[in-house]
């Protein structure tokens, strides 16, 4: 498992556009990808579950990847997150 932790700085937190982008990025890989906030864990491939996490500006969230291409997936996700969230 690979982990990337990040504090959201985007004014709107995790909103619709970046959520769709995260789903698209995660969908390119065979590994499972999750967003964790506090004690809630959401599968990034499921839009409504991802949005239900309610990640807002200032929240520290953790992205996890598990599977055969987890390294490539977490690297691409981290690059996107740093630039957009």
N, C-alpha and C positions, 0 to 999 in steps of 0.2 A: 504494500500500500504506500502511496505517495500522498503527501499533505502539503497544502499551501494555505497559510493563514493571512488574512487581509482585513484591514479596517476600512470600511466604505467611506469614501470622501465625496462621492457624487451627491449633488444637492438632493436628488430624488431617491437615493438608495438604489435598490434593485427594482427597476420598473420594467415595463413591457418590452421595450426595444433590447436592452441588454439581456433580458431573460431569454428572448428568442435567439439571440446570438449565442448565448451559452449552450442552449439546446442544440443549435446547429453545429457548434464546435464539438460538443460531447458526442454527437451522432456520427462523427467521422471515425471514431475509435471503437474498438471491441470491448474495452474495459468498462466497468461500471463507474459512474461518476456521481458524487454526492455533494450537496451543500449542507453544512452543519452550522446551526445558530443555537447557542446555548445547548439545550438537550434535545433539539429537534433536528432530524436528518431527512433531507429531501433528495430524491432521485432527480438529477438535473434533466433527464429526458422527459419529465412530466411537467408541463407548463403550470397547471393549476396548483400542483403540490409545491413546485418551486416558488410560486408567487405567495402561497399561503404561509411561507416562512416569515414573511414580513420584514425582510432585511432593509434597514433604514440607514441613513447617513449616521456615521459614528459607531455603528455596530461592527463588532469584530466577528467575522465568519471564517469558516474553514472549508476548503475544497478538498475532497478526497477522491483518489482514483484507485481502483483495484482491478488488476487484470493484466493481460499480456502486453498491452502497449501503454501502460499507465504513465511511463516517463514522458513520452511524447505528448500525451493528453494533458498532463498537469503543466507541462511547459507552455503549451499553446494557451491553455486556460489562464495561467498566471500572466502571460504577456497581454492578453485581452483585458483581463481584470485591472491590471495596473494602468492601462491606457484609458479605460472607460468607466470604471467604478470607483 
